[in-house]
Amino acid sequence: MATTPGKTNAAVPAQPVTAITVLAPALGWLIPGAGHLIQRRWVRGSLLMASIVLMFTFGMLMQGHVYRPNGGDILDILGFIGDLGAGGLYVVALAKDWGREAISHATADYGTKYIIVAGLLNFISVADAYHIAIGKKP
Amino acid sequence: MNLSHFSAAVLFSIFASVVFGITQRNTVYEQVRYGLYCFAMFVGGVFVAGWVMWLLRR
């Protein structure tokens, strides 16, 4: 079988599992930005934390809807997955029973999207913290 | 809290651009540049979408 020049068939070696490769993403999910802070990326971690926490907070202040675990409409399920990304913020919102109101005006709709996107941005932040932990990113 | 559509979009753009800039590039210079690029694209997209809707309404 012909091989493409410049490409090898050698498998990429698996990254060793260390405490930081597990702790950084887990902590980053629970507290947005903490995965970077624990790896001494102070500025990056602080900016990520501020952006995600403020976005989630603005979403709540705009009376956004917080999706609960559900097995109904596909958009509700996707909303739940997005919200779940916010980690500790989502857990607090559930514990305090925030975001139960129906979306009755345009600002509440913006707020709902803010909350979902805050969670999705935190997923990206978690992946970035993992990449730093395995040395893929400086 | 009651934000206008535009102010909500600008606020959204700021937060998303900061996260995109930090996570999608490696050096500080590239991060700042990419963050500003994302912000410009977000806000530019708002204006383009606004004008498209204005044209459709006519």
N, CA and C atoms of all chains as a GROMACS GRO file, in nm:
protein
  588
    1MET      N    1   0.085  -0.118   0.000
    1MET     CA    2   0.000   0.000   0.000
    1MET      C    3   0.089   0.124   0.000
    2ALA      N    4   0.057   0.219  -0.085
    2ALA     CA    5   0.139   0.341  -0.095
    2ALA      C    6   0.112   0.433   0.022
    3THR      N    7   0.215   0.498   0.066
    3THR     CA    8   0.199   0.595   0.176
    3THR      C    9   0.224   0.735   0.123
    4THR      N   10   0.157   0.830   0.179
    4THR     CA   11   0.174   0.969   0.139
    4THR      C   12   0.310   1.018   0.184
    5PRO      N   13   0.388   1.079   0.093
    5PRO     CA   14   0.520   1.130   0.134
    5PRO      C   15   0.508   1.230   0.248
    6GLY      N   16   0.598   1.220   0.341
    6GLY     CA   17   0.598   1.316   0.452
    6GLY      C   18   0.511   1.273   0.568
    7LYS      N   19   0.431   1.168   0.547
    7LYS     CA   20   0.344   1.124   0.656
    7LYS      C   21   0.391   0.987   0.705
    8THR      N   22   0.385   0.964   0.832
    8THR     CA   23   0.424   0.835   0.888
    8THR      C   24   0.303   0.767   0.946
    9ASN      N   25   0.312   0.638   0.957
    9ASN     CA   26   0.202   0.563   1.014
    9ASN      C   27   0.220   0.540   1.164
   10ALA      N   28   0.325   0.600   1.221
   10ALA     CA   29   0.352   0.580   1.363
   10ALA      C   30   0.240   0.641   1.447
   11ALA      N   31   0.195   0.566   1.547
   11ALA     CA   32   0.088   0.615   1.633
   11ALA      C   33   0.141   0.725   1.724
   12VAL      N   34   0.054   0.823   1.751
   12VAL     CA   35   0.092   0.930   1.842
   12VAL      C   36   0.093   0.873   1.984
   13PRO      N   37   0.203   0.891   2.056
   13PRO     CA   38   0.208   0.833   2.190
   13PRO      C   39   0.104   0.898   2.282
   14ALA      N   40   0.040   0.814   2.363
   14ALA     CA   41  -0.062   0.865   2.455
   14ALA      C   42   0.003   0.951   2.564
   15GLN      N   43  -0.068   1.056   2.601
   15GLN     CA   44  -0.016   1.143   2.707
   15GLN      C   45  -0.032   1.072   2.842
   16PRO      N   46   0.072   1.078   2.925
   16PRO     CA   47   0.059   1.014   3.057
   16PRO      C   48  -0.044   1.088   3.142
   17VAL      N   49  -0.123   1.009   3.214
   17VAL     CA   50  -0.224   1.069   3.301
   17VAL      C   51  -0.158   1.109   3.432
   18THR      N   52  -0.156   1.238   3.458
   18THR     CA   53  -0.101   1.288   3.584
   18THR      C   54  -0.213   1.357   3.660
   19ALA      N   55  -0.182   1.395   3.782
   19ALA     CA   56  -0.285   1.459   3.866
   19ALA      C   57  -0.334   1.588   3.801
   20ILE      N   58  -0.242   1.664   3.745
   20ILE     CA   59  -0.280   1.796   3.689
   20ILE      C   60  -0.365   1.781   3.564
   21THR      N   61  -0.343   1.673   3.485
   21THR     CA   62  -0.424   1.654   3.363
   21THR      C   63  -0.569   1.619   3.396
   22VAL      N   64  -0.593   1.572   3.517
   22VAL     CA   65  -0.730   1.541   3.560
   22VAL      C   66  -0.786   1.658   3.640
   23LEU      N   67  -0.701   1.713   3.727
   23LEU     CA   68  -0.746   1.819   3.818
   23LEU      C   69  -0.778   1.949   3.745
   24ALA      N   70  -0.693   1.988   3.650
   24ALA     CA   71  -0.713   2.117   3.581
   24ALA      C   72  -0.847   2.124   3.508
   25PRO      N   73  -0.881   2.024   3.422
   25PRO     CA   74  -1.012   2.032   3.357
   25PRO      C   75  -1.129   2.022   3.455
   26ALA      N   76  -1.114   1.934   3.555
   26ALA     CA   77  -1.225   1.915   3.651
   26ALA      C   78  -1.251   2.044   3.729
   27LEU      N   79  -1.142   2.105   3.777
   27LEU     CA   80  -1.156   2.230   3.853
   27LEU      C   81  -1.202   2.343   3.763
   28GLY      N   82  -1.153   2.342   3.638
   28GLY     CA   83  -1.193   2.444   3.541
   28GLY      C   84  -1.341   2.436   3.508
   29TRP      N   85  -1.395   2.316   3.508
   29TRP     CA   86  -1.540   2.302   3.484
   29TRP      C   87  -1.619   2.351   3.605
   30LEU      N   88  -1.572   2.313   3.724
   30LEU     CA   89  -1.645   2.349   3.846
   30LEU      C   90  -1.640   2.500   3.871
   31ILE      N   91  -1.521   2.558   3.857
   31ILE     CA   92  -1.504   2.703   3.876
   31ILE      C   93  -1.440   2.758   3.748
   32PRO      N   94  -1.516   2.826   3.665
   32PRO     CA   95  -1.460   2.874   3.538
   32PRO      C   96  -1.330   2.953   3.558
   33GLY      N   97  -1.226   2.916   3.483
   33GLY     CA   98  -1.097   2.984   3.490
   33GLY      C   99  -1.000   2.922   3.590
   34ALA      N  100  -1.053   2.841   3.682
   34ALA     CA  101  -0.968   2.784   3.786
   34ALA      C  102  -0.867   2.683   3.730
   35GLY      N  103  -0.903   2.619   3.618
   35GLY     CA  104  -0.810   2.525   3.554
   35GLY      C  105  -0.683   2.594   3.507
   36HIS      N  106  -0.695   2.720   3.470
   36HIS     CA  107  -0.578   2.798   3.429
   36HIS      C  108  -0.505   2.853   3.552
   37LEU      N  109  -0.582   2.898   3.649
   37LEU     CA  110  -0.521   2.956   3.770
   37LEU      C  111  -0.435   2.854   3.843
   38ILE      N  112  -0.481   2.729   3.848
   38ILE     CA  113  -0.406   2.625   3.919
   38ILE      C  114  -0.274   2.594   3.849
   39GLN      N  115  -0.266   2.631   3.720
   39GLN     CA  116  -0.142   2.611   3.644
   39GLN      C  117  -0.062   2.742   3.631
   40ARG      N  118  -0.093   2.835   3.718
   40ARG     CA  119  -0.024   2.964   3.728
   40ARG      C  120  -0.038   3.049   3.603
   41ARG      N  121  -0.147   3.032   3.530
   41ARG     CA  122  -0.178   3.123   3.419
   41ARG      C  123  -0.275   3.226   3.477
   42TRP      N  124  -0.217   3.320   3.554
   42TRP     CA  125  -0.300   3.411   3.634
   42TRP      C  126  -0.388   3.503   3.549
   43VAL      N  127  -0.327   3.566   3.449
   43VAL     CA  128  -0.403   3.663   3.369
   43VAL      C  129  -0.510   3.592   3.286
   44ARG      N  130  -0.469   3.485   3.218
   44ARG     CA  131  -0.563   3.410   3.135
   44ARG      C  132  -0.678   3.356   3.220
   45GLY      N  133  -0.643   3.297   3.334
   45GLY     CA  134  -0.746   3.241   3.422
   45GLY      C  135  -0.842   3.346   3.473
   46SER      N  136  -0.787   3.461   3.512
   46SER     CA  137  -0.872   3.568   3.566
   46SER      C  138  -0.966   3.622   3.458
   47LEU      N  139  -0.914   3.640   3.337
   47LEU     CA  140  -0.997   3.691   3.228
   47LEU      C  141  -1.107   3.591   3.191
   48LEU      N  142  -1.071   3.463   3.187
   48LEU     CA  143  -1.172   3.360   3.155
   48LEU      C  144  -1.279   3.356   3.264
   49MET      N  145  -1.233   3.359   3.389
   49MET     CA  146  -1.327   3.356   3.501
   49MET      C  147  -1.422   3.475   3.494
   50ALA      N  148  -1.364   3.596   3.476
   50ALA     CA  149  -1.447   3.717   3.471
   50ALA      C  150  -1.548   3.709   3.357
   51SER      N  151  -1.502   3.668   3.239
   51SER     CA  152  -1.591   3.664   3.122
   51SER      C  153  -1.707   3.566   3.143
   52ILE      N  154  -1.673   3.446   3.186
   52ILE     CA  155  -1.777   3.342   3.196
   52ILE      C  156  -1.872   3.370   3.313
   53VAL      N  157  -1.815   3.410   3.428
   53VAL     CA  158  -1.900   3.437   3.544
   53VAL      C  159  -1.990   3.558   3.517
   54LEU      N  160  -1.933   3.663   3.456
   54LEU     CA  161  -2.014   3.782   3.426
   54LEU      C  162  -2.124   3.748   3.325
   55MET      N  163  -2.089   3.669   3.226
   55MET     CA  164  -2.189   3.633   3.124
   55MET      C  165  -2.305   3.556   3.187
   56PHE      N  166  -2.270   3.460   3.273
   56PHE     CA  167  -2.374   3.382   3.341
   56PHE      C  168  -2.457   3.473   3.431
   57THR      N  169  -2.389   3.563   3.504
   57THR     CA  170  -2.460   3.653   3.596
   57THR      C  171  -2.553   3.748   3.520
   58PHE      N  172  -2.504   3.804   3.411
   58PHE     CA  173  -2.590   3.890   3.329
   58PHE      C  174  -2.712   3.812   3.278
   59GLY      N  175  -2.689   3.689   3.240
   59GLY     CA  176  -2.799   3.604   3.194
   59GLY      C  177  -2.905   3.587   3.303
   60MET      N  178  -2.858   3.565   3.426
   60MET     CA  179  -2.953   3.550   3.537
   60MET      C  180  -3.025   3.681   3.565
   61LEU      N  181  -2.949   3.793   3.559
   61LEU     CA  182  -3.010   3.924   3.586
   61LEU      C  183  -3.114   3.961   3.479
   62MET      N  184  -3.095   3.907   3.359
   62MET     CA  185  -3.192   3.932   3.252
   62MET      C  186  -3.309   3.835   3.259
   63GLN      N  187  -3.317   3.762   3.370
   63GLN     CA  188  -3.425   3.665   3.395
   63GLN      C  189  -3.426   3.553   3.290
   64GLY      N  190  -3.303   3.509   3.256
   64GLY     CA  191  -3.292   3.398   3.161
   64GLY      C  192  -3.341   3.269   3.222
   65HIS      N  193  -3.378   3.176   3.136
   65HIS     CA  194  -3.430   3.047   3.180
   65HIS      C  195  -3.314   2.949   3.199
   66VAL      N  196  -3.315   2.876   3.310
   66VAL     CA  197  -3.213   2.772   3.334
   66VAL      C  198  -3.277   2.636   3.306
   67TYR      N  199  -3.219   2.564   3.210
   67TYR     CA  200  -3.276   2.434   3.172
   67TYR      C  201  -3.241   2.327   3.275
   68ARG      N  202  -3.340   2.250   3.312
   68ARG     CA  203  -3.320   2.135   3.403
   68ARG      C  204  -3.295   2.010   3.319
   69PRO      N  205  -3.243   1.902   3.384
   69PRO     CA  206  -3.230   1.776   3.310
   69PRO      C  207  -3.366   1.735   3.257
   70ASN      N  208  -3.373   1.703   3.128
   70ASN     CA  209  -3.503   1.671   3.071
   70ASN      C  210  -3.486   1.574   2.955
   71GLY      N  211  -3.593   1.510   2.918
   71GLY     CA  212  -3.590   1.416   2.805
   71GLY      C  213  -3.695   1.453   2.703
   72GLY      N  214  -3.726   1.581   2.694
   72GLY     CA  215  -3.833   1.625   2.606
   72GLY      C  216  -3.783   1.676   2.472
   73ASP      N  217  -3.812   1.802   2.446
   73ASP     CA  218  -3.778   1.864   2.319
   73ASP      C  219  -3.626   1.869   2.300
   74ILE      N  220  -3.581   1.850   2.176
   74ILE     CA  221  -3.437   1.846   2.148
   74ILE      C  222  -3.369   1.979   2.186
   75LEU      N  223  -3.437   2.090   2.164
   75LEU     CA  224  -3.378   2.220   2.199
   75LEU      C  225  -3.363   2.235   2.351
   76ASP      N  226  -3.458   2.178   2.426
   76ASP     CA  227  -3.448   2.181   2.572
   76ASP      C  228  -3.330   2.096   2.619
   77ILE      N  229  -3.309   1.982   2.553
   77ILE     CA  230  -3.197   1.894   2.589
   77ILE      C  231  -3.064   1.965   2.559
   78LEU      N  232  -3.057   2.028   2.441
   78LEU     CA  233  -2.935   2.100   2.405
   78LEU      C  234  -2.912   2.219   2.499
   79GLY      N  235  -3.020   2.284   2.538
   79GLY     CA  236  -3.010   2.394   2.635
   79GLY      C  237  -2.953   2.346   2.767
   80PHE      N  238  -2.998   2.229   2.809
   80PHE     CA  239  -2.947   2.170   2.934
   80PHE      C  240  -2.797   2.140   2.922
   81ILE      N  241  -2.756   2.083   2.808
   81ILE     CA  242  -2.614   2.051   2.789
   81ILE      C  243  -2.530   2.179   2.794
   82GLY      N  244  -2.578   2.283   2.728
   82GLY     CA  245  -2.507   2.412   2.730
   82GLY      C  246  -2.497   2.467   2.871
   83ASP      N  247  -2.609   2.469   2.942
   83ASP     CA  248  -2.611   2.520   3.080
   83ASP      C  249  -2.516   2.442   3.170
   84LEU      N  250  -2.513   2.310   3.149
   84LEU     CA  251  -2.431   2.222   3.232
   84LEU      C  252  -2.283   2.259   3.226
   85GLY      N  253  -2.241   2.315   3.115
   85GLY     CA  254  -2.101   2.355   3.098
   85GLY      C  255  -2.055   2.458   3.199
   86ALA      N  256  -2.148   2.534   3.254
   86ALA     CA  257  -2.110   2.638   3.350
   86ALA      C  258  -2.069   2.580   3.485
   87GLY      N  259  -2.082   2.449   3.503
   87GLY     CA  260  -2.030   2.381   3.622
   87GLY      C  261  -2.091   2.429   3.752
   88GLY      N  262  -2.007   2.484   3.837
   88GLY     CA  263  -2.051   2.527   3.970
   88GLY      C  264  -2.159   2.634   3.964
   89LEU      N  265  -2.151   2.721   3.865
   89LEU     CA  266  -2.253   2.826   3.851
   89LEU      C  267  -2.390   2.764   3.826
   90TYR      N  268  -2.391   2.660   3.743
   90TYR     CA  269  -2.517   2.592   3.712
   90TYR      C  270  -2.570   2.519   3.836
   91VAL      N  271  -2.480   2.457   3.910
   91VAL     CA  272  -2.520   2.386   4.032
   91VAL      C  273  -2.581   2.485   4.133
   92VAL      N  274  -2.518   2.602   4.147
   92VAL     CA  275  -2.572   2.704   4.238
   92VAL      C  276  -2.710   2.749   4.191
   93ALA      N  277  -2.724   2.772   4.059
   93ALA     CA  278  -2.853   2.816   4.004
   93ALA      C  279  -2.962   2.712   4.031
   94LEU      N  280  -2.926   2.585   4.018
   94LEU     CA  281  -3.024   2.479   4.046
   94LEU      C  282  -3.058   2.475   4.195
   95ALA      N  283  -2.952   2.485   4.278
   95ALA     CA  284  -2.974   2.477   4.424
   95ALA      C  285  -3.061   2.593   4.473
   96LYS      N  286  -3.040   2.710   4.414
   96LYS     CA  287  -3.118   2.829   4.454
   96LYS      C  288  -3.252   2.838   4.382
   97ASP      N  289  -3.274   2.742   4.291
   97ASP     CA  290  -3.398   2.738   4.214
   97ASP      C  291  -3.419   2.865   4.130
   98TRP      N  292  -3.307   2.915   4.074
   98TRP     CA  293  -3.315   3.033   3.988
   98TRP      C  294  -3.353   2.990   3.846
   99GLY      N  295  -3.403   3.086   3.770
   99GLY     CA  296  -3.429   3.063   3.628
   99GLY      C  297  -3.544   2.969   3.599
  100ARG      N  298  -3.644   2.971   3.684
  100ARG     CA  299  -3.760   2.882   3.664
  100ARG      C  300  -3.867   2.946   3.574
  101GLU      N  301  -3.860   3.080   3.564
  101GLU     CA  302  -3.966   3.152   3.493
  101GLU      C  303  -3.966   3.117   3.343
  102ALA      N  304  -4.083   3.126   3.284
  102ALA     CA  305  -4.092   3.106   3.139
  102ALA      C  306  -4.034   3.229   3.069
  103ILE      N  307  -3.985   3.210   2.947
  103ILE     CA  308  -3.926   3.320   2.870
  103ILE      C  309  -4.041   3.404   2.814
  104SER      N  310  -4.065   3.520   2.879
  104SER     CA  311  -4.185   3.596   2.843
  104SER      C  312  -4.155   3.726   2.768
  105HIS      N  313  -4.029   3.767   2.764
  105HIS     CA  314  -3.996   3.889   2.690
  105HIS      C  315  -3.857   3.875   2.628
  106ALA      N  316  -3.824   3.969   2.537
  106ALA     CA  317  -3.702   3.956   2.457
  106ALA      C  318  -3.577   3.951   2.545
  107THR      N  319  -3.571   4.034   2.649
  107THR     CA  320  -3.452   4.037   2.734
  107THR      C  321  -3.429   3.902   2.802
  108ALA      N  322  -3.538   3.837   2.843
  108ALA     CA  323  -3.526   3.705   2.905
  108ALA      C  324  -3.471   3.603   2.805
  109ASP      N  325  -3.507   3.623   2.678
  109ASP     CA  326  -3.455   3.533   2.574
  109ASP      C  327  -3.305   3.555   2.557
  110TYR      N  328  -3.262   3.681   2.557
  110TYR     CA  329  -3.117   3.709   2.552
  110TYR      C  330  -3.048   3.645   2.672
  111GLY      N  331  -3.109   3.661   2.788
  111GLY     CA  332  -3.052   3.606   2.911
  111GLY      C  333  -3.034   3.456   2.904
  112THR      N  334  -3.135   3.389   2.848
  112THR     CA  335  -3.127   3.243   2.833
  112THR      C  336  -3.008   3.205   2.745
  113LYS      N  337  -2.990   3.281   2.637
  113LYS     CA  338  -2.877   3.252   2.546
  113LYS      C  339  -2.744   3.283   2.615
  114TYR      N  340  -2.741   3.388   2.695
  114TYR     CA  341  -2.619   3.421   2.771
  114TYR      C  342  -2.579   3.303   2.860
  115ILE      N  343  -2.677   3.247   2.929
  115ILE     CA  344  -2.648   3.137   3.023
  115ILE      C  345  -2.596   3.015   2.947
  116ILE      N  346  -2.661   2.983   2.836
  116ILE     CA  347  -2.616   2.867   2.756
  116ILE      C  348  -2.475   2.891   2.703
  117VAL      N  349  -2.452   3.010   2.647
  117VAL     CA  350  -2.321   3.036   2.586
  117VAL      C  351  -2.211   3.043   2.694
  118ALA      N  352  -2.244   3.093   2.813
  118ALA     CA  353  -2.145   3.092   2.922
  118ALA      C  354  -2.099   2.948   2.947
  119GLY      N  355  -2.193   2.855   2.947
  119GLY     CA  356  -2.159   2.714   2.965
  119GLY      C  357  -2.074   2.660   2.851
  120LEU      N  358  -2.111   2.696   2.728
  120LEU     CA  359  -2.035   2.647   2.612
  120LEU      C  360  -1.893   2.706   2.611
  121LEU      N  361  -1.881   2.832   2.649
  121LEU     CA  362  -1.747   2.894   2.656
  121LEU      C  363  -1.663   2.826   2.763
  122ASN      N  364  -1.730   2.783   2.870
  122ASN     CA  365  -1.654   2.714   2.975
  122ASN      C  366  -1.604   2.577   2.927
  123PHE      N  367  -1.681   2.513   2.839
  123PHE     CA  368  -1.633   2.387   2.780
  123PHE      C  369  -1.502   2.412   2.704
  124ILE      N  370  -1.498   2.522   2.628
  124ILE     CA  371  -1.376   2.557   2.552
  124ILE      C  372  -1.262   2.586   2.650
  125SER      N  373  -1.294   2.657   2.756
  125SER     CA  374  -1.194   2.691   2.857
  125SER      C  375  -1.136   2.565   2.924
  126VAL      N  376  -1.224   2.469   2.949
  126VAL     CA  377  -1.181   2.342   3.010
  126VAL      C  378  -1.085   2.268   2.916
  127ALA      N  379  -1.120   2.265   2.786
  127ALA     CA  380  -1.033   2.199   2.688
  127ALA      C  381  -0.897   2.269   2.683
  128ASP      N  382  -0.898   2.400   2.692
  128ASP     CA  383  -0.773   2.476   2.689
  128ASP      C  384  -0.687   2.446   2.813
  129ALA      N  385  -0.752   2.437   2.928
  129ALA     CA  386  -0.679   2.403   3.052
  129ALA      C  387  -0.614   2.265   3.039
  130TYR      N  388  -0.686   2.172   2.974
  130TYR     CA  389  -0.631   2.038   2.954
  130TYR      C  390  -0.510   2.043   2.860
  131HIS      N  391  -0.521   2.120   2.754
  131HIS     CA  392  -0.410   2.131   2.659
  131HIS      C  393  -0.286   2.191   2.726
  132ILE      N  394  -0.306   2.284   2.815
  132ILE     CA  395  -0.192   2.341   2.889
  132ILE      C  396  -0.133   2.233   2.980
  133ALA      N  397  -0.221   2.157   3.044
  133ALA     CA  398  -0.175   2.053   3.138
  133ALA      C  399  -0.091   1.945   3.070
  134ILE      N  400  -0.127   1.910   2.946
  134ILE     CA  401  -0.050   1.804   2.877
  134ILE      C  402   0.067   1.862   2.799
  135GLY      N  403   0.085   1.993   2.805
  135GLY     CA  404   0.199   2.056   2.739
  135GLY      C  405   0.180   2.084   2.591
  136LYS      N  406   0.057   2.072   2.542
  136LYS     CA  407   0.029   2.098   2.401
  136LYS      C  408   0.027   2.248   2.373
  137LYS      N  409   0.001   2.326   2.477
  137LYS     CA  410  -0.009   2.471   2.462
  137LYS      C  411   0.074   2.537   2.572
  138PRO      N  412   0.145   2.646   2.539
  138PRO     CA  413   0.227   2.711   2.644
  138PRO      C  414   0.143   2.781   2.750
  139MET      N  415  -3.295   4.363   3.499
  139MET     CA  416  -3.203   4.426   3.404
  139MET      C  417  -3.264   4.422   3.264
  140ASN      N  418  -3.263   4.535   3.197
  140ASN     CA  419  -3.325   4.541   3.065
  140ASN      C  420  -3.229   4.602   2.964
  141LEU      N  421  -3.167   4.520   2.882
  141LEU     CA  422  -3.070   4.568   2.783
  141LEU      C  423  -3.138   4.575   2.646
  142SER      N  424  -3.092   4.670   2.565
  142SER     CA  425  -3.141   4.674   2.427
  142SER      C  426  -3.076   4.559   2.349
  143HIS      N  427  -3.131   4.531   2.234
  143HIS     CA  428  -3.076   4.423   2.152
  143HIS      C  429  -2.929   4.450   2.120
  144PHE      N  430  -2.899   4.577   2.085
  144PHE     CA  431  -2.762   4.611   2.046
  144PHE      C  432  -2.664   4.599   2.164
  145SER      N  433  -2.702   4.655   2.279
  145SER     CA  434  -2.611   4.648   2.394
  145SER      C  435  -2.591   4.503   2.440
  146ALA      N  436  -2.697   4.422   2.430
  146ALA     CA  437  -2.684   4.280   2.465
  146ALA      C  438  -2.587   4.211   2.369
  147ALA      N  439  -2.596   4.247   2.240
  147ALA     CA  440  -2.508   4.185   2.141
  147ALA      C  441  -2.362   4.228   2.162
  148VAL      N  442  -2.341   4.356   2.197
  148VAL     CA  443  -2.203   4.405   2.219
  148VAL      C  444  -2.142   4.339   2.343
  149LEU      N  445  -2.223   4.330   2.450
  149LEU     CA  446  -2.175   4.265   2.573
  149LEU      C  447  -2.140   4.118   2.547
  150PHE      N  448  -2.226   4.052   2.473
  150PHE     CA  449  -2.203   3.913   2.434
  150PHE      C  450  -2.071   3.902   2.356
  151SER      N  451  -2.051   3.995   2.263
  151SER     CA  452  -1.930   3.994   2.179
  151SER      C  453  -1.803   4.009   2.263
  152ILE      N  454  -1.809   4.096   2.363
  152ILE     CA  455  -1.691   4.118   2.448
  152ILE      C  456  -1.653   3.988   2.521
  153PHE      N  457  -1.751   3.927   2.587
  153PHE     CA  458  -1.723   3.806   2.665
  153PHE      C  459  -1.675   3.692   2.575
  154ALA      N  460  -1.744   3.671   2.465
  154ALA     CA  461  -1.707   3.561   2.376
  154ALA      C  462  -1.570   3.584   2.313
  155SER      N  463  -1.541   3.710   2.278
  155SER     CA  464  -1.412   3.740   2.213
  155SER      C  465  -1.295   3.717   2.309
  156VAL      N  466  -1.314   3.752   2.435
  156VAL     CA  467  -1.208   3.730   2.535
  156VAL      C  468  -1.176   3.580   2.544
  157VAL      N  469  -1.281   3.499   2.553
  157VAL     CA  470  -1.259   3.354   2.567
  157VAL      C  471  -1.199   3.296   2.439
  158PHE      N  472  -1.252   3.337   2.324
  158PHE     CA  473  -1.197   3.287   2.196
  158PHE      C  474  -1.050   3.326   2.182
  159GLY      N  475  -1.019   3.452   2.212
  159GLY     CA  476  -0.881   3.499   2.198
  159GLY      C  477  -0.785   3.418   2.283
  160ILE      N  478  -0.821   3.397   2.408
  160ILE     CA  479  -0.731   3.326   2.502
  160ILE      C  480  -0.717   3.178   2.464
  161THR      N  481  -0.827   3.117   2.425
  161THR     CA  482  -0.822   2.971   2.406
  161THR      C  483  -0.778   2.927   2.266
  162GLN      N  484  -0.791   3.014   2.168
  162GLN     CA  485  -0.763   2.969   2.030
  162GLN      C  486  -0.624   3.008   1.979
  163ARG      N  487  -0.550   3.085   2.056
  163ARG     CA  488  -0.416   3.125   2.011
  163ARG      C  489  -0.314   3.103   2.124
  164ASN      N  490  -0.185   3.100   2.086
  164ASN     CA  491  -0.082   3.064   2.185
  164ASN      C  492  -0.012   3.183   2.249
  165THR      N  493   0.035   3.278   2.170
  165THR     CA  494   0.110   3.390   2.228
  165THR      C  495   0.015   3.504   2.265
  166VAL      N  496   0.062   3.590   2.355
  166VAL     CA  497  -0.022   3.701   2.402
  166VAL      C  498  -0.060   3.793   2.286
  167TYR      N  499   0.037   3.822   2.200
  167TYR     CA  500   0.011   3.910   2.086
  167TYR      C  501  -0.098   3.852   1.996
  168GLU      N  502  -0.085   3.721   1.966
  168GLU     CA  503  -0.185   3.656   1.881
  168GLU      C  504  -0.322   3.651   1.950
  169GLN      N  505  -0.320   3.632   2.081
  169GLN     CA  506  -0.446   3.625   2.155
  169GLN      C  507  -0.521   3.758   2.149
  170VAL      N  508  -0.445   3.867   2.170
  170VAL     CA  509  -0.508   4.001   2.166
  170VAL      C  510  -0.560   4.027   2.025
  171ARG      N  511  -0.479   3.995   1.927
  171ARG     CA  512  -0.518   4.019   1.787
  171ARG      C  513  -0.642   3.940   1.749
  172TYR      N  514  -0.643   3.814   1.787
  172TYR     CA  515  -0.757   3.728   1.751
  172TYR      C  516  -0.883   3.770   1.828
  173GLY      N  517  -0.864   3.810   1.953
  173GLY     CA  518  -0.979   3.858   2.033
  173GLY      C  519  -1.041   3.981   1.969
  174LEU      N  520  -0.957   4.075   1.925
  174LEU     CA  521  -1.008   4.196   1.861
  174LEU      C  522  -1.075   4.163   1.727
  175TYR      N  523  -1.016   4.068   1.656
  175TYR     CA  524  -1.073   4.024   1.528
  175TYR      C  525  -1.213   3.965   1.550
  176CYS      N  526  -1.224   3.878   1.650
  176CYS     CA  527  -1.354   3.817   1.681
  176CYS      C  528  -1.456   3.924   1.719
  177PHE      N  529  -1.412   4.020   1.802
  177PHE     CA  530  -1.503   4.126   1.845
  177PHE      C  531  -1.552   4.206   1.724
  178ALA      N  532  -1.459   4.240   1.635
  178ALA     CA  533  -1.497   4.316   1.515
  178ALA      C  534  -1.595   4.236   1.428
  179MET      N  535  -1.571   4.105   1.416
  179MET     CA  536  -1.660   4.021   1.336
  179MET      C  537  -1.799   4.012   1.399
  180PHE      N  538  -1.803   3.997   1.531
  180PHE     CA  539  -1.932   3.989   1.600
  180PHE      C  540  -2.012   4.117   1.578
  181VAL      N  541  -1.948   4.232   1.609
  181VAL     CA  542  -2.019   4.360   1.600
  181VAL      C  543  -2.050   4.393   1.454
  182GLY      N  544  -1.954   4.364   1.366
  182GLY     CA  545  -1.978   4.384   1.223
  182GLY      C  546  -2.096   4.301   1.175
  183GLY      N  547  -2.104   4.178   1.224
  183GLY     CA  548  -2.216   4.089   1.189
  183GLY      C  549  -2.349   4.145   1.234
  184VAL      N  550  -2.349   4.211   1.350
  184VAL     CA  551  -2.473   4.273   1.401
  184VAL      C  552  -2.519   4.382   1.304
  185PHE      N  553  -2.423   4.466   1.260
  185PHE     CA  554  -2.460   4.574   1.168
  185PHE      C  555  -2.508   4.517   1.033
  186VAL      N  556  -2.436   4.417   0.981
  186VAL     CA  557  -2.475   4.357   0.853
  186VAL      C  558  -2.615   4.296   0.864
  187ALA      N  559  -2.638   4.220   0.973
  187ALA     CA  560  -2.769   4.157   0.992
  187ALA      C  561  -2.877   4.264   1.005
  188GLY      N  562  -2.845   4.374   1.073
  188GLY     CA  563  -2.940   4.483   1.089
  188GLY      C  564  -2.980   4.544   0.955
  189TRP      N  565  -2.880   4.569   0.870
  189TRP     CA  566  -2.909   4.626   0.738
  189TRP      C  567  -2.984   4.528   0.650
  190VAL      N  568  -2.951   4.398   0.660
  190VAL     CA  569  -3.023   4.297   0.581
  190VAL      C  570  -3.171   4.296   0.622
  191MET      N  571  -3.194   4.302   0.753
  191MET     CA  572  -3.333   4.301   0.800
  191MET      C  573  -3.406   4.428   0.756
  192TRP      N  574  -3.332   4.540   0.755
  192TRP     CA  575  -3.393   4.667   0.709
  192TRP      C  576  -3.433   4.656   0.562
  193LEU      N  577  -3.344   4.594   0.482
  193LEU     CA  578  -3.374   4.577   0.338
  193LEU      C  579  -3.492   4.482   0.316
  194LEU      N  580  -3.497   4.374   0.396
  194LEU     CA  581  -3.606   4.278   0.381
  194LEU      C  582  -3.740   4.340   0.418
  195ARG      N  583  -3.736   4.435   0.511
  195ARG     CA  584  -3.859   4.494   0.560
  195ARG      C  585  -3.920   4.589   0.458
  196ARG      N  586  -3.835   4.642   0.368
  196ARG     CA  587  -3.883   4.741   0.270
  196ARG      C  588  -3.962   4.676   0.156
   0.00000   0.00000   0.00000
